[in-house]
């Protein structure tokens, strides 16, 4: 049984090959334009070379700075100096809640309700009545 289809496919194949040829021509033109811009005599190439040189110098300077930081971190004197600076900035820790003074006996100057009731029963000697 035939499910349809058929027809000539040669026309579509030729159409695609024609489009491919046209696309490859455009691609070749673009590549040629890029090659003309990036030729060795171009100012763009000189600027790129300067940029590469400055990047390599910058990476060298950053490497030296990194080595100096590592040396400072490994130095015991620098570590203790940094610790002292941080302790001065942060300060002492706050007192804990459970670290209050122990009150021995009764705190002077503090009256409770029971003290007032007992005093009201006392008869002072200096009463003038």
ChimeraX commands (.cxc) that place a marker at each C-alpha (Angstrom):
marker #1 position 0.00,0.00,0.00 radius 0.5
marker #1 position 1.27,3.43,-0.82 radius 0.5
marker #1 position 0.86,6.15,1.79 radius 0.5
marker #1 position 1.18,9.13,-0.49 radius 0.5
marker #1 position 4.17,11.37,-0.92 radius 0.5
marker #1 position 5.96,10.99,-4.14 radius 0.5
marker #1 position 6.72,14.00,-6.22 radius 0.5
marker #1 position 10.06,15.29,-7.36 radius 0.5
marker #1 position 12.61,16.06,-4.67 radius 0.5
marker #1 position 15.30,17.21,-7.04 radius 0.5
marker #1 position 14.01,20.81,-7.02 radius 0.5
marker #1 position 14.26,21.13,-3.24 radius 0.5
marker #1 position 17.77,19.66,-3.18 radius 0.5
marker #1 position 18.93,22.15,-5.80 radius 0.5
marker #1 position 17.32,24.98,-3.87 radius 0.5
marker #1 position 19.16,24.02,-0.68 radius 0.5
marker #1 position 22.51,23.67,-2.43 radius 0.5
marker #1 position 22.03,27.12,-3.99 radius 0.5
marker #1 position 21.30,28.59,-0.53 radius 0.5
marker #1 position 24.34,26.81,0.93 radius 0.5
marker #1 position 26.60,28.24,-1.77 radius 0.5
marker #1 position 25.24,31.72,-1.13 radius 0.5
marker #1 position 25.73,31.33,2.66 radius 0.5
marker #1 position 29.30,30.08,2.19 radius 0.5
marker #1 position 30.07,33.11,-0.05 radius 0.5
marker #1 position 28.75,35.45,2.65 radius 0.5
marker #1 position 30.80,33.60,5.26 radius 0.5
marker #1 position 33.93,33.91,3.16 radius 0.5
marker #1 position 33.31,37.67,2.80 radius 0.5
marker #1 position 32.95,38.03,6.58 radius 0.5
marker #1 position 36.11,36.03,7.26 radius 0.5
marker #1 position 38.01,38.12,4.70 radius 0.5
marker #1 position 36.83,41.34,6.35 radius 0.5
marker #1 position 37.94,40.07,9.75 radius 0.5
marker #1 position 41.34,39.09,8.38 radius 0.5
marker #1 position 41.78,42.54,6.80 radius 0.5
marker #1 position 40.97,44.26,10.10 radius 0.5
marker #1 position 43.26,42.04,12.14 radius 0.5
marker #1 position 46.24,42.10,9.80 radius 0.5
marker #1 position 49.66,42.59,11.40 radius 0.5
marker #1 position 49.95,46.21,10.28 radius 0.5
marker #1 position 46.66,47.19,11.86 radius 0.5
marker #1 position 46.43,49.58,14.80 radius 0.5
marker #1 position 44.01,47.12,16.40 radius 0.5
marker #1 position 46.73,44.48,16.54 radius 0.5
marker #1 position 49.15,46.96,18.12 radius 0.5
marker #1 position 46.56,47.93,20.72 radius 0.5
marker #1 position 45.90,44.25,21.45 radius 0.5
marker #1 position 49.62,43.67,21.95 radius 0.5
marker #1 position 49.83,46.57,24.38 radius 0.5
marker #1 position 46.81,45.24,26.25 radius 0.5
marker #1 position 48.37,41.78,26.50 radius 0.5
marker #1 position 51.64,43.26,27.79 radius 0.5
marker #1 position 49.86,45.35,30.42 radius 0.5
marker #1 position 47.82,42.34,31.51 radius 0.5
marker #1 position 50.96,40.26,31.95 radius 0.5
marker #1 position 52.60,43.06,33.98 radius 0.5
marker #1 position 49.46,43.35,36.12 radius 0.5
marker #1 position 49.41,39.62,36.80 radius 0.5
marker #1 position 53.08,39.84,37.85 radius 0.5
marker #1 position 52.33,42.66,40.28 radius 0.5
marker #1 position 49.32,40.80,41.68 radius 0.5
marker #1 position 51.48,37.69,42.13 radius 0.5
marker #1 position 54.03,39.71,44.11 radius 0.5
marker #1 position 51.28,41.21,46.28 radius 0.5
marker #1 position 49.90,37.73,46.91 radius 0.5
marker #1 position 53.33,36.44,47.96 radius 0.5
marker #1 position 53.73,39.41,50.35 radius 0.5
marker #1 position 50.33,38.72,51.90 radius 0.5
marker #1 position 51.23,35.06,52.38 radius 0.5
marker #1 position 54.52,36.02,54.02 radius 0.5
marker #1 position 52.71,38.43,56.35 radius 0.5
marker #1 position 50.13,35.78,57.22 radius 0.5
marker #1 position 52.86,33.26,58.03 radius 0.5
marker #1 position 54.84,35.74,60.16 radius 0.5
marker #1 position 54.19,35.22,63.88 radius 0.5
marker #1 position 54.79,38.90,64.69 radius 0.5
marker #1 position 52.21,40.02,62.12 radius 0.5
marker #1 position 49.70,37.47,63.38 radius 0.5
marker #1 position 50.06,38.65,66.98 radius 0.5
marker #1 position 49.87,42.30,65.90 radius 0.5
marker #1 position 46.68,41.63,63.93 radius 0.5
marker #1 position 45.22,39.75,66.89 radius 0.5
marker #1 position 45.97,42.67,69.22 radius 0.5
marker #1 position 44.36,45.12,66.80 radius 0.5
marker #1 position 41.24,42.97,66.48 radius 0.5
marker #1 position 41.00,42.56,70.27 radius 0.5
marker #1 position 41.25,46.34,70.69 radius 0.5
marker #1 position 38.49,46.86,68.11 radius 0.5
marker #1 position 36.13,44.24,69.46 radius 0.5
marker #1 position 36.74,44.84,73.17 radius 0.5
marker #1 position 36.02,42.50,76.06 radius 0.5
marker #1 position 33.09,40.12,75.84 radius 0.5
marker #1 position 29.86,41.09,77.60 radius 0.5
marker #1 position 29.27,39.59,81.04 radius 0.5
marker #1 position 27.22,36.45,81.22 radius 0.5
marker #1 position 23.83,36.38,82.93 radius 0.5
marker #1 position 24.94,33.79,85.46 radius 0.5
marker #1 position 28.10,35.70,86.38 radius 0.5
marker #1 position 26.50,38.10,88.89 radius 0.5
marker #1 position 27.88,38.75,92.36 radius 0.5
marker #1 position 26.67,36.54,95.12 radius 0.5
marker #1 position 24.70,38.46,97.74 radius 0.5
marker #1 position 25.60,37.31,101.23 radius 0.5
marker #1 position 22.98,38.06,103.82 radius 0.5
marker #1 position 20.53,40.84,103.16 radius 0.5
marker #1 position 21.37,43.71,100.86 radius 0.5
marker #1 position 21.39,46.94,102.85 radius 0.5
marker #1 position 18.91,49.59,101.93 radius 0.5
marker #1 position 16.46,47.16,100.40 radius 0.5
marker #1 position 13.16,46.84,102.27 radius 0.5
marker #1 position 10.74,44.06,101.72 radius 0.5
marker #1 position 7.06,43.94,102.65 radius 0.5
marker #1 position 7.78,41.74,105.66 radius 0.5
marker #1 position 10.32,44.30,106.96 radius 0.5
marker #1 position 7.70,47.04,106.91 radius 0.5
marker #1 position 5.16,44.94,108.79 radius 0.5
marker #1 position 7.67,44.03,111.51 radius 0.5
marker #1 position 8.76,47.62,111.97 radius 0.5
marker #1 position 5.18,48.71,112.33 radius 0.5
marker #1 position 4.93,46.44,115.38 radius 0.5
marker #1 position 8.02,47.87,117.05 radius 0.5
marker #1 position 7.72,50.55,119.67 radius 0.5
marker #1 position 10.51,53.07,119.52 radius 0.5
marker #1 position 12.08,54.38,122.71 radius 0.5
marker #1 position 12.00,57.98,121.51 radius 0.5
marker #1 position 8.27,58.25,121.28 radius 0.5
marker #1 position 6.90,61.37,122.92 radius 0.5
marker #1 position 3.39,60.10,123.52 radius 0.5
marker link #1:1,2 radius 0.2
marker link #1:2,3 radius 0.2
marker link #1:3,4 radius 0.2
marker link #1:4,5 radius 0.2
marker link #1:5,6 radius 0.2
marker link #1:6,7 radius 0.2
marker link #1:7,8 radius 0.2
marker link #1:8,9 radius 0.2
marker link #1:9,10 radius 0.2
marker link #1:10,11 radius 0.2
marker link #1:11,12 radius 0.2
marker link #1:12,13 radius 0.2
marker link #1:13,14 radius 0.2
marker link #1:14,15 radius 0.2
marker link #1:15,16 radius 0.2
marker link #1:16,17 radius 0.2
marker link #1:17,18 radius 0.2
marker link #1:18,19 radius 0.2
marker link #1:19,20 radius 0.2
marker link #1:20,21 radius 0.2
marker link #1:21,22 radius 0.2
marker link #1:22,23 radius 0.2
marker link #1:23,24 radius 0.2
marker link #1:24,25 radius 0.2
marker link #1:25,26 radius 0.2
marker link #1:26,27 radius 0.2
marker link #1:27,28 radius 0.2
marker link #1:28,29 radius 0.2
marker link #1:29,30 radius 0.2
marker link #1:30,31 radius 0.2
marker link #1:31,32 radius 0.2
marker link #1:32,33 radius 0.2
marker link #1:33,34 radius 0.2
marker link #1:34,35 radius 0.2
marker link #1:35,36 radius 0.2
marker link #1:36,37 radius 0.2
marker link #1:37,38 radius 0.2
marker link #1:38,39 radius 0.2
marker link #1:39,40 radius 0.2
marker link #1:40,41 radius 0.2
marker link #1:41,42 radius 0.2
marker link #1:42,43 radius 0.2
marker link #1:43,44 radius 0.2
marker link #1:44,45 radius 0.2
marker link #1:45,46 radius 0.2
marker link #1:46,47 radius 0.2
marker link #1:47,48 radius 0.2
marker link #1:48,49 radius 0.2
marker link #1:49,50 radius 0.2
marker link #1:50,51 radius 0.2
marker link #1:51,52 radius 0.2
marker link #1:52,53 radius 0.2
marker link #1:53,54 radius 0.2
marker link #1:54,55 radius 0.2
marker link #1:55,56 radius 0.2
marker link #1:56,57 radius 0.2
marker link #1:57,58 radius 0.2
marker link #1:58,59 radius 0.2
marker link #1:59,60 radius 0.2
marker link #1:60,61 radius 0.2
marker link #1:61,62 radius 0.2
marker link #1:62,63 radius 0.2
marker link #1:63,64 radius 0.2
marker link #1:64,65 radius 0.2
marker link #1:65,66 radius 0.2
marker link #1:66,67 radius 0.2
marker link #1:67,68 radius 0.2
marker link #1:68,69 radius 0.2
marker link #1:69,70 radius 0.2
marker link #1:70,71 radius 0.2
marker link #1:71,72 radius 0.2
marker link #1:72,73 radius 0.2
marker link #1:73,74 radius 0.2
marker link #1:74,75 radius 0.2
marker link #1:75,76 radius 0.2
marker link #1:76,77 radius 0.2
marker link #1:77,78 radius 0.2
marker link #1:78,79 radius 0.2
marker link #1:79,80 radius 0.2
marker link #1:80,81 radius 0.2
marker link #1:81,82 radius 0.2
marker link #1:82,83 radius 0.2
marker link #1:83,84 radius 0.2
marker link #1:84,85 radius 0.2
marker link #1:85,86 radius 0.2
marker link #1:86,87 radius 0.2
marker link #1:87,88 radius 0.2
marker link #1:88,89 radius 0.2
marker link #1:89,90 radius 0.2
marker link #1:90,91 radius 0.2
marker link #1:91,92 radius 0.2
marker link #1:92,93 radius 0.2
marker link #1:93,94 radius 0.2
marker link #1:94,95 radius 0.2
marker link #1:95,96 radius 0.2
marker link #1:96,97 radius 0.2
marker link #1:97,98 radius 0.2
marker link #1:98,99 radius 0.2
marker link #1:99,100 radius 0.2
marker link #1:100,101 radius 0.2
marker link #1:101,102 radius 0.2
marker link #1:102,103 radius 0.2
marker link #1:103,104 radius 0.2
marker link #1:104,105 radius 0.2
marker link #1:105,106 radius 0.2
marker link #1:106,107 radius 0.2
marker link #1:107,108 radius 0.2
marker link #1:108,109 radius 0.2
marker link #1:109,110 radius 0.2
marker link #1:110,111 radius 0.2
marker link #1:111,112 radius 0.2
marker link #1:112,113 radius 0.2
marker link #1:113,114 radius 0.2
marker link #1:114,115 radius 0.2
marker link #1:115,116 radius 0.2
marker link #1:116,117 radius 0.2
marker link #1:117,118 radius 0.2
marker link #1:118,119 radius 0.2
marker link #1:119,120 radius 0.2
marker link #1:120,121 radius 0.2
marker link #1:121,122 radius 0.2
marker link #1:122,123 radius 0.2
marker link #1:123,124 radius 0.2
marker link #1:124,125 radius 0.2
marker link #1:125,126 radius 0.2
marker link #1:126,127 radius 0.2
marker link #1:127,128 radius 0.2
marker link #1:128,129 radius 0.2
view
